[in-house]
């Protein structure tokens, strides 16, 4: 998965156990490091090979609920969809895509403490063609 949110990749939480379970069991993120006050999950690698992470930190001044947007590949989307549907996620899909790469699917669900998780993926079967063929003569 890749993080698409422009928000920071660090979330202060009250209940680390609940958020850690959500991230690992529901979302399926690999846990890299954990302590009694924090947990760090691997999201994936960017185009340059740098590992992207999400860090949860127990904090007194907990942030207002945040929106986290992750992108997953078309191949991984069905498994993520099954896990999130069991958690009550709703699926939204774009309709009548008229441009290449715009057939988005968005899974949206509530995470602990009021945070919102969106997992997005492009469905290549519903995208418009990337190249137009030669014009037909009449």
C-alpha positions in Angstrom: 0.0 0.0 0.0 1.0 3.6 -0.5 0.0 6.6 1.6 -1.9 9.1 -0.5 -3.0 11.4 2.4 -1.2 14.7 2.5 -1.7 14.6 6.3 1.2 13.5 8.5 2.0 9.8 8.8 1.9 10.0 12.6 -1.3 9.6 14.6 -1.6 10.3 18.3 -4.1 7.9 19.8 -5.6 7.2 23.2 -6.0 3.4 22.8 -2.9 2.0 21.1 -4.0 -1.6 21.5 -7.3 -0.9 19.6 -5.6 1.1 16.8 -2.7 -1.4 16.5 -5.2 -4.3 16.2 -7.2 -2.4 13.5 -4.1 -1.6 11.5 -2.7 -5.2 11.6 -5.9 -7.3 11.6 -8.4 -5.3 9.6 -6.2 -3.3 7.2 -3.5 -6.0 7.1 -0.4 -3.7 7.5 2.8 -5.4 8.6 4.0 -4.3 12.1 7.6 -3.1 12.0 8.2 -1.9 15.6 6.1 -1.7 18.7 6.4 -0.6 22.3 4.0 0.3 25.1 3.8 3.9 23.7 4.0 3.5 19.9 3.6 1.2 16.9 5.1 1.6 13.4 3.5 -0.1 10.4 5.0 -0.6 6.9 2.8 0.8 4.2 5.0 -0.1 1.2 7.7 1.4 -0.9 7.5 4.5 -3.1 8.9 4.7 -6.6 12.4 5.4 -5.3 12.3 2.3 -3.0 11.9 4.3 0.2 9.7 2.5 2.8 6.6 4.4 3.8 5.3 4.0 7.3 2.4 4.9 9.6 3.3 5.6 13.2 0.9 5.5 16.1 1.9 7.2 19.3 0.1 7.3 22.6 -0.5 11.0 23.5 -2.4 13.1 25.9 -3.1 15.8 23.4 -4.8 13.4 21.0 -5.4 14.9 17.5 -8.9 15.4 16.2 -10.0 12.4 14.1 -7.9 12.2 11.0 -8.6 10.9 7.5 -6.0 8.4 6.2 -6.0 7.5 2.5 -4.0 4.5 1.3 -3.7 3.2 -2.2 -3.5 -0.5 -3.0 -2.8 -2.4 -6.2 -5.6 -3.9 -8.3 -4.2 -7.4 -7.4 -4.4 -6.7 -3.7 -7.7 -4.9 -3.7 -10.0 -8.0 -3.4 -8.3 -9.2 -0.2 -8.3 -5.7 1.3 -12.0 -5.3 0.2 -13.0 -8.6 2.0 -11.2 -7.6 5.2 -12.7 -4.1 5.3 -16.2 -5.2 4.3 -16.2 -7.4 7.4 -15.4 -4.2 9.3 -18.4 -2.4 7.8 -16.6 -0.6 4.9 -18.6 0.8 2.1 -17.4 0.6 -1.5 -17.7 3.6 -3.9 -16.8 3.3 -7.5 -16.5 5.9 -10.2 -18.9 5.4 -13.1 -18.5 5.9 -16.9 -14.8 6.6 -16.8 -13.9 8.8 -19.8 -10.2 9.1 -19.2 -7.3 6.6 -18.7 -6.6 5.8 -15.1 -9.7 7.3 -13.6 -11.8 4.3 -12.7 -11.4 4.7 -9.0 -12.7 2.3 -6.3 -12.8 3.7 -2.8 -13.3 1.6 0.4 -14.3 3.8 3.3 -14.6 2.7 6.9 -14.4 4.0 10.4 -11.3 3.3 12.4 -11.1 3.4 16.2 -11.3 6.8 17.9 -13.3 8.3 15.0 -10.5 8.2 12.4 -11.6 7.7 8.8 -9.8 5.2 6.5 -10.1 5.3 2.8 -8.4 2.6 0.6 -8.3 3.5 -3.1 -7.5 1.5 -6.2 -7.9 1.9 -9.9 -9.9 -0.8 -11.7 -8.1 -1.1 -15.1 -11.0 -3.0 -16.6 -13.2 0.1 -16.3 -10.8 2.7 -17.5 -11.1 4.4 -20.8 -8.7 3.2 -23.5 -5.2 4.8 -23.3 -4.9 5.3 -27.0 -7.4 6.1 -29.7 -7.4 3.9 -32.8 -7.2 5.3 -36.3 -10.2 7.2 -37.4 -12.8 5.2 -39.3 -13.7 6.3 -42.9 -17.3 6.4 -43.9 
